């Protein structure tokens, strides 16, 4: 039995894959619930903007942050760094990370998710799975084709 306050919490390590929910949009950053003691942080400078372009993030991009991610959105990300207080900084600099749509979130104890080389799996039954080291598992229909154009921030609602 998990004691919700301590045993089932996620302790981040650099390189971990996590699934999280945006809880707040702040100046130049999003706060993300990742099942850890403190909210994780996703900086505006730590994402690829739609179109996959890598460039300096401007004041205009900061004003448009809710166009990319808003409260309640689910994302996949990688742990970029861990602060001394245990808070986690995330990044979505690869096209395999970004906003999640059309799927089901399952939450288990983080101790049940083994660290492995890949956490993204396409199953033969037509489903795909992202196994987050934080105990959040995202199950979704396997896309027929990979859409790399938008950089992970569009939602296909078909």
Secondary structure, DSSP 8 states (H G I E B T S, - for coil): ---TTTTT-B---TT-EEEEEEEEEETTEEEEE-SBSS-EEEEEEEE--TTS------HHHHHTHHHH--TT-EEEEEEEEE-TTS-EEEEE-STT-EEE-SEEEEE--GGGS---S--EEE-TTSEEEEE-TTSEEEEEE--SS---TTTT------
